[in-house]
């Protein structure tokens, strides 16, 4: 695996240094981003092994599972690659929109907390808290910056012909579209059961090391996905460079 990782870093460097027309830089960056992400994610497998952490190993393994199907998907056709490129705009719109929503939710919580404190405080402190409460009510949540970013990406989506209500493709959906769902689904579920706070993962925390037996499976699965990503991009780069698919 040390040799594989070294080769992937070299491949990433060659892709980074490759010349491409301005209109195709996005695809070059996509290939580079997938490779860099895969290398980062696989690096956590070693950390997980040293720390005997099935949770970290499961997270790493699931990320690599997702990267593998994304790699296969974007290399398969021009339409797939373009559709995935559009997901960046959708992701950014949702990212900034979620930050705006969080600002609103936490501000409402702040106002409620201040209101409770006003009722509970003595006379001297009450004046201070009432002033703070009035200021927060008048100013409202600070969402100008995040709302502006959300609107900018909505406009970009419109310019690129992406529907405003479009959602980014989920990894399971991508796997199904390239006929890899049967291979993808079982390991994805195994990883999800461990890395999320499911009843299984909560119960496992009571008995330290109760999930350690699955570490070799997670490690081997992560290595397999990494090799698939490497092979797919290496073959494509050798044949077509960093030009996006044309079919």
Kinemage of the C-alpha trace (Angstrom):
@kinemage 1
@onewidth
@group {chain A} dominant
@subgroup {mainchain}
@vectorlist {calphas} color= white
{ca unk a 1} P 0.000 0.000 0.000
{ca unk a 2} L 2.924 2.341 0.575
{ca unk a 3} L 3.820 1.895 -3.097
{ca unk a 4} L 0.201 2.475 -4.125
{ca unk a 5} L 0.007 5.680 -2.117
{ca unk a 6} L 3.271 6.941 -3.576
{ca unk a 7} L 2.008 6.215 -7.073
{ca unk a 8} L -1.261 8.018 -6.402
{ca unk a 9} L 0.575 11.086 -5.160
{ca unk a 10} L 2.627 11.044 -8.349
{ca unk a 11} L -0.544 10.703 -10.434
{ca unk a 12} L -2.074 13.659 -8.589
{ca unk a 13} L 1.017 15.740 -9.370
{ca unk a 14} L 0.867 14.843 -13.081
{ca unk a 15} L -2.803 15.776 -13.226
{ca unk a 16} L -2.140 19.038 -11.403
{ca unk a 17} L 0.613 19.941 -13.878
{ca unk a 18} L -1.338 18.895 -16.980
{ca unk a 19} L -2.327 21.604 -19.449
{ca unk a 20} L -5.992 21.978 -20.293
{ca unk a 21} L -8.251 24.541 -21.925
{ca unk a 22} L -9.868 27.017 -19.558
{ca unk a 23} L -13.342 25.570 -20.120
{ca unk a 24} L -12.126 22.160 -18.933
{ca unk a 25} L -10.240 23.211 -15.803
{ca unk a 26} L -13.223 22.132 -13.714
{ca unk a 27} L -12.800 18.506 -14.821
{ca unk a 28} L -9.081 18.544 -14.120
{ca unk a 29} L -9.819 19.891 -10.646
{ca unk a 30} L -12.484 17.235 -10.154
{ca unk a 31} L -10.013 14.418 -10.865
{ca unk a 32} L -7.429 16.050 -8.624
{ca unk a 33} L -9.988 16.576 -5.886
{ca unk a 34} L -11.064 12.933 -5.952
{ca unk a 35} L -7.476 11.726 -5.702
{ca unk a 36} L -6.614 14.145 -2.902
{ca unk a 37} L -9.763 13.202 -1.005
{ca unk a 38} L -9.045 9.488 -1.398
{ca unk a 39} L -5.505 9.911 -0.103
{ca unk a 40} L -6.722 11.909 2.878
{ca unk a 41} L -9.497 9.458 3.686
{ca unk a 42} L -7.243 6.424 3.434
{ca unk a 43} L -4.751 8.089 5.746
{ca unk a 44} L -7.287 7.783 8.550
{ca unk a 45} L -7.295 4.004 8.158
{ca unk a 46} L -3.769 3.911 9.579
{ca unk a 47} L -4.761 6.216 12.414
{ca unk a 48} L -7.799 4.038 13.129
{ca unk a 49} L -5.608 0.936 13.290
{ca unk a 50} L -3.194 2.534 15.769
{ca unk a 51} L -6.012 3.821 17.942
{ca unk a 52} L -8.091 0.654 17.501
{ca unk a 53} L -11.004 2.848 16.457
{ca unk a 54} L -13.632 1.055 14.362
{ca unk a 55} L -15.589 4.343 14.260
{ca unk a 56} L -12.821 6.216 12.462
{ca unk a 57} L -12.112 3.234 10.204
{ca unk a 58} L -15.810 3.010 9.264
{ca unk a 59} L -15.909 6.722 8.464
{ca unk a 60} L -12.831 6.411 6.247
{ca unk a 61} L -14.146 3.296 4.545
{ca unk a 62} L -17.528 4.854 3.790
{ca unk a 63} L -15.913 7.975 2.337
{ca unk a 64} L -13.841 5.794 0.002
{ca unk a 65} L -16.917 3.792 -0.996
{ca unk a 66} L -18.593 7.035 -1.996
{ca unk a 67} L -15.519 8.278 -3.852
{ca unk a 68} L -15.304 5.041 -5.816
{ca unk a 69} L -18.820 5.264 -7.208
{ca unk a 70} L -18.378 8.986 -7.879
{ca unk a 71} L -15.181 8.216 -9.813
{ca unk a 72} L -16.884 5.572 -11.923
{ca unk a 73} L -19.867 7.854 -12.486
{ca unk a 74} L -18.018 10.983 -13.661
{ca unk a 75} L -15.655 9.038 -15.935
{ca unk a 76} L -18.514 7.168 -17.616
{ca unk a 77} L -20.008 9.959 -19.712
{ca unk a 78} L -20.022 13.664 -20.488
{ca unk a 79} L -23.530 13.968 -19.040
{ca unk a 80} L -22.543 12.355 -15.751
{ca unk a 81} L -19.529 14.604 -15.377
{ca unk a 82} L -21.566 17.728 -16.148
{ca unk a 83} L -24.335 16.678 -13.751
{ca unk a 84} L -21.844 16.166 -10.949
{ca unk a 85} L -20.303 19.556 -11.684
{ca unk a 86} L -23.751 21.091 -11.167
{ca unk a 87} L -23.892 19.433 -7.742
{ca unk a 88} L -21.214 21.877 -6.591
{ca unk a 89} L -23.606 24.796 -7.073
{ca unk a 90} L -26.398 22.909 -5.309
{ca unk a 91} L -24.105 21.957 -2.438
{ca unk a 92} L -22.956 25.538 -1.978
{ca unk a 93} L -26.511 26.873 -2.039
{ca unk a 94} L -27.558 24.304 0.572
{ca unk a 95} L -24.427 24.937 2.666
{ca unk a 96} L -25.013 28.682 2.975
{ca unk a 97} L -28.754 28.168 3.335
{ca unk a 98} L -28.177 25.800 6.246
{ca unk a 99} L -25.919 28.353 7.949
{ca unk a 100} L -28.652 30.966 7.560
{ca unk a 101} L -31.210 28.596 9.065
{ca unk a 102} L -28.879 27.855 11.955
{ca unk a 103} L -28.375 31.555 12.655
{ca unk a 104} L -32.150 31.990 12.776
{ca unk a 105} L -32.655 28.986 15.064
{ca unk a 106} L -29.891 29.936 17.509
{ca unk a 107} L -31.050 33.551 17.570
{ca unk a 108} L -34.564 32.444 18.493
{ca unk a 109} L -33.064 30.325 21.246
{ca unk a 110} L -30.985 33.275 22.464
{ca unk a 111} L -34.031 35.529 22.622
{ca unk a 112} L -35.983 32.880 24.555
{ca unk a 113} L -33.107 32.402 27.000
{ca unk a 114} L -32.731 36.137 27.562
{ca unk a 115} L -36.475 36.428 28.153
{ca unk a 116} L -36.298 33.730 30.820
{ca unk a 117} L -33.308 35.395 32.469
{ca unk a 118} L -35.088 38.737 32.557
{ca unk a 119} L -37.921 37.161 34.532
{ca unk a 120} L -35.561 35.432 36.943
{ca unk a 121} L -33.054 38.244 37.603
{ca unk a 122} L -32.895 40.868 40.297
{ca unk a 123} L -33.630 44.516 39.561
{ca unk a 124} L -30.078 45.603 38.710
{ca unk a 125} L -29.313 42.692 36.401
{ca unk a 126} L -32.789 42.834 34.867
{ca unk a 127} L -32.075 46.237 33.292
{ca unk a 128} L -28.927 44.910 31.640
{ca unk a 129} L -30.684 41.830 30.341
{ca unk a 130} L -33.707 43.787 29.136
{ca unk a 131} L -31.383 46.037 27.145
{ca unk a 132} L -29.654 43.009 25.617
{ca unk a 133} L -33.000 41.399 24.833
{ca unk a 134} L -34.319 44.537 23.164
{ca unk a 135} L -31.164 44.844 21.079
{ca unk a 136} L -31.394 41.228 19.892
{ca unk a 137} L -35.085 41.530 19.053
{ca unk a 138} L -34.479 44.701 17.046
{ca unk a 139} L -31.410 43.431 15.208
{ca unk a 140} L -32.687 39.922 14.573
{ca unk a 141} L -30.410 37.084 13.435
{ca unk a 142} L -27.239 38.130 11.582
{ca unk a 143} L -27.964 36.440 8.279
{ca unk a 144} L -27.052 39.118 5.738
{ca unk a 145} L -23.753 37.530 4.679
{ca unk a 146} L -24.967 33.926 4.525
{ca unk a 147} L -28.212 34.914 2.774
{ca unk a 148} L -26.228 36.846 0.174
{ca unk a 149} L -24.081 33.779 -0.531
{ca unk a 150} L -27.196 31.621 -0.833
{ca unk a 151} L -28.747 34.025 -3.322
{ca unk a 152} L -25.544 34.191 -5.348
{ca unk a 153} L -25.512 30.420 -5.827
{ca unk a 154} L -29.214 30.420 -6.634
{ca unk a 155} L -28.472 32.905 -9.410
{ca unk a 156} L -25.577 30.791 -10.684
{ca unk a 157} L -27.823 27.716 -10.707
{ca unk a 158} L -30.325 29.656 -12.787
{ca unk a 159} L -27.623 30.801 -15.206
{ca unk a 160} L -26.400 27.224 -15.671
{ca unk a 161} L -29.891 25.853 -16.111
{ca unk a 162} L -30.017 24.016 -12.787
{ca unk a 163} L -33.468 23.876 -11.206
{ca unk a 164} L -33.755 25.856 -7.972
{ca unk a 165} L -35.231 22.865 -6.129
{ca unk a 166} L -32.581 20.441 -7.422
{ca unk a 167} L -30.924 18.221 -4.845
{ca unk a 168} L -27.358 16.862 -4.929
{ca unk a 169} L -27.171 13.196 -5.886
{ca unk a 170} L -26.767 10.780 -2.990
{ca unk a 171} L -24.052 8.143 -3.195
{ca unk a 172} L -26.599 5.315 -3.198
{ca unk a 173} L -28.387 6.937 -6.134
{ca unk a 174} L -25.090 7.274 -8.005
{ca unk a 175} L -24.200 3.634 -7.292
{ca unk a 176} L -27.573 2.508 -8.626
{ca unk a 177} L -27.169 4.576 -11.808
{ca unk a 178} L -23.898 2.788 -12.642
{ca unk a 179} L -25.188 -0.668 -11.641
{ca unk a 180} L -22.974 -0.913 -8.537
{ca unk a 181} L -25.706 -0.693 -5.924
{ca unk a 182} L -25.570 -4.379 -4.988
{ca unk a 183} L -21.857 -4.147 -4.222
{ca unk a 184} L -22.137 -0.705 -2.636
{ca unk a 185} L -25.109 -1.105 -0.305
{ca unk a 186} L -23.934 -3.829 2.152
{ca unk a 187} L -20.616 -2.237 3.112
{ca unk a 188} L -22.159 1.220 3.158
{ca unk a 189} L -24.688 -0.002 5.709
{ca unk a 190} L -22.012 -1.709 7.819
{ca unk a 191} L -20.016 1.513 7.965
{ca unk a 192} L -23.074 3.639 8.677
{ca unk a 193} L -24.156 1.439 11.589
{ca unk a 194} L -20.752 1.914 13.203
{ca unk a 195} L -19.917 5.540 12.447
{ca unk a 196} L -23.328 7.029 13.307
{ca unk a 197} L -24.761 6.992 16.801
{ca unk a 198} L -27.076 4.076 16.152
{ca unk a 199} L -28.255 1.724 18.891
{ca unk a 200} L -25.424 -0.601 17.819
{ca unk a 201} L -22.647 1.969 18.154
{ca unk a 202} L -24.024 3.281 21.453
{ca unk a 203} L -24.162 -0.228 22.885
{ca unk a 204} L -20.633 -0.966 21.698
{ca unk a 205} L -19.294 1.947 23.741
{ca unk a 206} L -20.207 0.117 26.948
{ca unk a 207} L -17.795 -2.719 26.189
{ca unk a 208} L -14.507 -1.272 24.994
{ca unk a 209} L -13.129 -3.018 21.929
{ca unk a 210} L -16.332 -4.912 21.166
{ca unk a 211} L -16.189 -3.868 17.495
{ca unk a 212} L -12.436 -4.259 17.023
{ca unk a 213} L -12.867 -7.598 15.249
{ca unk a 214} L -14.274 -5.746 12.252
{ca unk a 215} L -11.214 -3.501 11.850
{ca unk a 216} L -9.453 -5.852 9.354
{ca unk a 217} L -12.573 -5.932 7.167
{ca unk a 218} L -12.827 -2.144 7.183
{ca unk a 219} L -9.116 -1.801 6.426
{ca unk a 220} L -9.258 -4.269 3.519
{ca unk a 221} L -12.412 -2.698 2.125
{ca unk a 222} L -10.855 0.770 2.274
{ca unk a 223} L -7.761 -0.508 0.449
{ca unk a 224} L -9.929 -2.123 -2.224
{ca unk a 225} L -11.872 1.088 -2.839
{ca unk a 226} L -8.653 3.096 -2.965
{ca unk a 227} L -7.224 0.772 -5.616
{ca unk a 228} L -10.409 1.056 -7.684
{ca unk a 229} L -10.228 4.846 -7.554
{ca unk a 230} L -6.546 4.781 -8.510
{ca unk a 231} L -7.084 2.354 -11.370
{ca unk a 232} L -10.056 4.217 -12.803
{ca unk a 233} L -8.414 7.631 -12.844
{ca unk a 234} L -5.012 6.304 -13.930
{ca unk a 235} L -6.519 4.471 -16.909
{ca unk a 236} L -8.608 7.468 -17.914
{ca unk a 237} L -5.692 9.893 -17.563
{ca unk a 238} L -3.456 7.618 -19.633
{ca unk a 239} L -5.991 7.501 -22.445
{ca unk a 240} L -7.584 10.960 -22.408
{ca unk a 241} L -5.592 13.179 -20.093
{ca unk a 242} L -7.694 15.698 -18.193
{ca unk a 243} L -10.223 16.301 -20.968
{ca unk a 244} L -13.787 15.583 -19.819
{ca unk a 245} L -15.613 12.643 -21.429
{ca unk a 246} L -17.066 13.362 -24.850
{ca unk a 247} L -19.543 10.498 -25.137
